[in-house]
């Protein structure tokens, strides 16, 4: 998948969620296909995406946006119930919608 397309999708999601986009890096990720890079104080640096390991880029971006929102809101760095609820809400709101069209490059929704 084209890196610029992924950036456009991420920026559209951030705009819709009213959060400031952070840098997207395309590189090897130790575990999984994507991760959010931050310090212990909650300063966000980037979202790293491993295109070789990431099977579903849309879900991966939404997963990391859930982290981004919760870290900014209340320093929640975990995969707890609040995180899962936030992630599920984002998936329900954005997957298979007009935002998906950004990733696939044509209008189907």
Buried (B, 14 or more C-beta within 10 A) or exposed (E): BEEEBBBEBBEBBBEBBEBEBBEBBBEEBEEEBBBBBBEEEBEBEBBBBBBEBBEEBBBBBBBBBBBBBBBBEEEBBEEEEBBEEBBEEBBEEBEEEEBBBBBEEEEEE
